[in-house]
Amino acid sequence: MTKKNEYIFDEVTAIMYKNYFGEITLEDISSSWDYVFEHNLIPKGTKRFILNYKQASFNIRISEYPGIAEYYRNHLDVFEGCRIGIVTNVNKDYVIPVMVEKLDEGYGSRPFGDLEDAVEWVVGV
């Protein structure tokens, strides 16, 4: 089985990083979060997330993208008031986070092509 993601918590910035690898489906996104919840990988009070897709690509149909925002809305106990920076480096993958951002409710997400810009945004600089 190929590794599709890794989880890193930066204690200095209080950012939870989720790095993705390979081809990513909607199921991969939701099941990876389910894994995080089941294994208590998010320190209590965490409100900053970086989802890094620079080594991945989306295999998500346009009709499926609302499922990403729905997942976050269904887990506002974790994501309410959070900032989620989504980093991609392929133009075709950039459109999915742009469309998800329009559906944000109770949390904020924003797409970025650069990790440093995403970090600045999630920490509020």
C-alpha positions as CSV (number, residue, x, y, z in Angstrom):
1,M,0.0,0.0,0.0
2,T,1.4,3.4,-1.0
3,K,1.6,6.2,1.6
4,K,-0.9,8.9,0.6
5,N,-0.3,11.4,3.4
6,E,1.7,12.3,6.5
7,Y,0.8,14.4,9.5
8,I,3.1,16.9,11.2
9,F,2.3,19.3,14.0
10,D,4.6,22.4,14.3
11,E,4.5,23.4,18.0
12,V,6.1,26.8,17.3
13,T,3.4,28.0,14.8
14,A,0.6,25.7,16.1
15,I,0.0,24.5,12.5
16,M,-1.1,21.0,11.7
17,Y,0.4,20.0,8.3
18,K,-1.2,17.3,6.2
19,N,1.1,16.4,3.3
20,Y,-0.5,14.4,0.5
21,F,1.2,12.1,-2.1
22,G,0.0,10.6,-5.4
23,E,-3.4,10.7,-6.8
24,I,-6.0,11.9,-4.3
25,T,-9.8,11.2,-4.3
26,L,-12.6,12.6,-2.2
27,E,-12.5,9.3,-0.3
28,D,-8.8,9.8,0.4
29,I,-9.5,13.2,1.9
30,S,-12.3,12.1,4.1
31,S,-10.7,8.8,5.2
32,S,-7.4,10.6,6.1
33,W,-9.3,13.0,8.3
34,D,-11.2,10.1,9.9
35,Y,-7.8,8.6,10.6
36,V,-6.6,11.8,12.2
37,F,-9.7,11.9,14.5
38,E,-9.5,8.2,15.4
39,H,-5.9,8.5,16.5
40,N,-6.2,12.0,18.2
41,L,-3.5,13.5,16.0
42,I,-4.8,17.1,16.3
43,P,-3.7,18.8,19.5
44,K,-6.6,20.4,21.4
45,G,-7.2,23.9,20.4
46,T,-5.5,23.7,17.0
47,K,-7.0,26.2,14.6
48,R,-4.4,26.3,11.8
49,F,-4.1,23.7,9.1
50,I,-1.9,23.5,6.0
51,L,-3.0,20.8,3.4
52,N,0.0,20.4,1.1
53,Y,-0.8,18.8,-2.3
54,K,2.5,19.8,-4.0
55,Q,3.4,16.1,-4.3
56,A,-0.1,15.0,-5.2
57,S,-2.8,15.6,-7.7
58,F,-6.6,15.6,-7.4
59,N,-8.7,12.8,-9.0
60,I,-11.9,14.6,-8.1
61,R,-14.8,15.2,-10.5
62,I,-16.2,18.7,-10.5
63,S,-19.5,17.3,-9.2
64,E,-17.7,15.9,-6.1
65,Y,-15.9,19.0,-4.8
66,P,-18.9,20.1,-2.6
67,G,-18.3,16.9,-0.6
68,I,-15.0,18.5,0.7
69,A,-16.8,21.5,2.2
70,E,-19.6,19.3,3.5
71,Y,-17.0,17.1,5.3
72,Y,-15.6,20.2,7.1
73,R,-19.1,21.5,7.9
74,N,-20.0,18.1,9.4
75,H,-16.9,18.3,11.7
76,L,-17.2,21.9,13.0
77,D,-16.4,20.5,16.4
78,V,-12.9,20.4,15.1
79,F,-12.8,23.0,12.2
80,E,-15.0,25.8,13.5
81,G,-13.1,29.1,13.3
82,C,-10.1,27.4,11.7
83,R,-8.0,28.6,8.8
84,I,-7.1,25.9,6.3
85,G,-4.5,26.8,3.7
86,I,-4.5,24.5,0.7
87,V,-1.3,24.4,-1.3
88,T,-1.2,23.0,-4.9
89,N,1.3,23.5,-7.7
90,V,-0.7,22.4,-10.7
91,N,-3.2,24.8,-12.3
92,K,-5.8,22.1,-12.8
93,D,-5.7,21.2,-9.1
94,Y,-5.9,24.9,-8.0
95,V,-9.5,25.1,-9.2
96,I,-10.9,22.6,-6.7
97,P,-9.8,24.6,-3.6
98,V,-11.0,27.8,-5.2
99,M,-14.5,26.2,-5.6
100,V,-14.4,24.7,-2.1
101,E,-13.6,28.2,-0.6
102,K,-16.9,29.5,-2.0
103,L,-18.7,26.9,0.1
104,D,-16.9,27.6,3.4
105,E,-19.2,28.0,6.4
106,G,-17.9,28.1,10.0
107,Y,-14.2,27.9,8.9
108,G,-12.1,29.5,6.3
109,S,-10.0,27.9,3.5
110,R,-7.9,29.4,0.8
111,P,-5.8,28.0,-2.1
112,F,-2.2,28.9,-2.5
113,G,0.6,28.0,-4.9
114,D,3.3,28.7,-2.4
115,L,3.7,27.1,1.1
116,E,5.1,30.3,2.6
117,D,2.0,32.4,1.6
118,A,-0.3,29.7,3.1
119,V,1.6,29.8,6.4
120,E,1.4,33.6,6.5
121,W,-2.4,33.5,5.9
122,V,-3.2,30.7,8.5
123,V,-1.2,32.5,11.2
124,G,-2.8,35.8,10.3
125,V,0.3,37.7,9.3
